[in-house]
Amino acid sequence: MVTVTQMPEPKALELDPNLVAAGANVPLSRVYLAPMEGVCDPPMRQVITRHGHYDECFSEFIRVTTEPIPYKSLLREVPELEHDGKTDSGCLCRVQLLGDNAEAMAVTALRAVELGAKSIDLNFGCPSRFVHHGGAILLKEPELIHEITARVREALDPAIFLSVKFRLGVMSASELTTIVNAVAVPGVNELIIHARTRKDLYKAEGLNWPAITTVMDDETSGLCHGIPVVANGDVSDFASSCQCRAVTRCQRQMVGRAAFGTPNMPQVLRGSEDAMSLASVLDVAWEFGVELQKFGCPEKSTMDRLKQFLGYANKYRFKEVLAPFFYTFCRAQTLVEAQQLLSTKKTELGA
Ligand SMILES: Cc1cc2nc3c(=O)[nH]c(=O)nc-3n(C[C@H](O)[C@H](O)[C@H](O)COP(=O)(O)O)c2cc1C
């Protein structure tokens, strides 16, 4: 499914030079590639983690209903499990589960671990109305998300890393304290907070980094019980990463939509590299096409995914320079045409 066209236009984050400067002094201990259903699938994870030195990437959510997921399906969703849980560049892939049945989630998590998973994430952040009683809607039921988190934690060996990913609330950020109380179960290793409510979906104006700060542990409050928090939402370059660090005080960040226009994102956020040039991003696009073909993706779907990739790069980074090319590219039907267009564009860019 090509989802990029459904995304709202990103609004430029208002940067405050004082916050950016302050955030640059906050060390960034971990950077994660976000789970993105229909986008960050195995071929995408292979390619992006080759260029971006992420501390970990995540599987798309695996929907668990009343029965645990069969081993075969887990391997299909997360082929990294056949390679010690890692992409070919050595980046660990965390297995993300979404569901409302604590027992089925726990058994599925155990199966993933048996297959080689080193880390599991529970999704209480998906806002989709098409996911029946799962994802962010469960934030309305703190007892249930507590039960699921506690049951999965209890089932897993303590050496297995367990995180929980969620939003600020269903309707309002005022729900966050109750949610954190529910999921900050002893033994949970990380809380990943997408700084929007379910109601906000992905709207730029819904972004609320300061809300994360309200639950961060400090001298007076220990709501998170020392569990590290990962900030997520609209981190897209060095400056936004610094401002997010300054506002939230989180030393861990997760990047989703902006990851494709800047495949070397972790190095950029850490200030060790400039963001990749457009010509290099076009090379990565082609590399992605080749990877999709290796995974047996038919030509038509490969073309759709290439358009999706370039759509994200266009929308979240290169709008001024890429838009006319992107619209031409969208009319291409075959991989031969795609390769020719990418090559011509690179020549035009002097690369
Ligand atoms: C197309 C799409 C698919 C997503 N799929 C998932 C998913 O499977 N699991 C999940 O926890 N979050 C999912 N998300 C949310 C992202 O992981 C992330 O929380 C969100 O995009 C905000 O981060 P960003 O501003 O860096 O993109 C998805 C987001 C998008 C746009």
The ligand as an SDF file (V2000), in Angstrom:
LIG
                    3D

 31 33  0  0  0  0  0  0  0  0999 V2000
    2.8380    5.2150    6.9490 C   0  0  0  0  0  0  0  0  0  0  0  0
    3.1150    5.0770    8.4190 C   0  0  0  0  0  0  0  0  0  0  0  0
    3.0860    3.8260    8.9980 C   0  0  0  0  0  0  0  0  0  0  0  0
    3.3280    3.6890   10.3700 C   0  0  0  0  0  0  0  0  0  0  0  0
    3.3330    2.4380   10.9210 N   0  0  0  0  0  0  0  0  0  0  0  0
    3.6280    2.2800   12.2410 C   0  0  0  0  0  0  0  0  0  0  0  0
    3.7490    0.9850   12.8320 C   0  0  0  0  0  0  0  0  0  0  0  0
    3.6380   -0.0560   12.1800 O   0  0  0  0  0  0  0  0  0  0  0  0
    4.0120    0.9210   14.1720 N   0  0  0  0  0  0  0  0  0  0  0  0
    4.1760    2.0560   14.9290 C   0  0  0  0  0  0  0  0  0  0  0  0
    4.4190    1.9480   16.1340 O   0  0  0  0  0  0  0  0  0  0  0  0
    4.1020    3.2660   14.3950 N   0  0  0  0  0  0  0  0  0  0  0  0
    3.8480    3.4190   13.0750 C   0  0  0  0  0  0  0  0  0  0  0  0
    3.8370    4.6630   12.5190 N   0  0  0  0  0  0  0  0  0  0  0  0
    4.1970    5.8380   13.3650 C   0  0  0  0  0  0  0  0  0  0  0  0
    5.7070    6.0980   13.2930 C   0  0  0  0  0  0  0  0  0  0  0  0
    6.4350    5.0310   13.8430 O   0  0  0  0  0  0  0  0  0  0  0  0
    6.0680    7.3940   14.0550 C   0  0  0  0  0  0  0  0  0  0  0  0
    5.6490    7.2150   15.3900 O   0  0  0  0  0  0  0  0  0  0  0  0
    5.3930    8.6230   13.4560 C   0  0  0  0  0  0  0  0  0  0  0  0
    5.4990    8.6420   12.0560 O   0  0  0  0  0  0  0  0  0  0  0  0
    6.0010    9.9130   14.0270 C   0  0  0  0  0  0  0  0  0  0  0  0
    7.3790    9.9850   13.7650 O   0  0  0  0  0  0  0  0  0  0  0  0
    7.9720   10.8820   12.5590 P   0  0  0  0  0  0  0  0  0  0  0  0
    7.4230   12.2830   12.7170 O   0  0  0  0  0  0  0  0  0  0  0  0
    9.4580   10.8410   12.7210 O   0  0  0  0  0  0  0  0  0  0  0  0
    7.4960   10.2800   11.2620 O   0  0  0  0  0  0  0  0  0  0  0  0
    3.5910    4.8310   11.1680 C   0  0  0  0  0  0  0  0  0  0  0  0
    3.6170    6.0870   10.5680 C   0  0  0  0  0  0  0  0  0  0  0  0
    3.3920    6.2200    9.2190 C   0  0  0  0  0  0  0  0  0  0  0  0
    3.4470    7.5980    8.6080 C   0  0  0  0  0  0  0  0  0  0  0  0
  1  2  1  0
  2  3  1  0
  2 30  2  0
  3  4  2  0
  4  5  1  0
  4 28  1  0
  5  6  2  0
  6  7  1  0
  6 13  1  0
  7  8  2  0
  7  9  1  0
  9 10  1  0
 10 11  2  0
 10 12  1  0
 12 13  2  0
 13 14  1  0
 14 15  1  0
 14 28  1  0
 15 16  1  0
 16 17  1  0
 16 18  1  0
 18 19  1  0
 18 20  1  0
 20 21  1  0
 20 22  1  0
 22 23  1  0
 23 24  1  0
 24 25  2  0
 24 26  1  0
 24 27  1  0
 28 29  2  0
 29 30  1  0
 30 31  1  0
M  END
$$$$
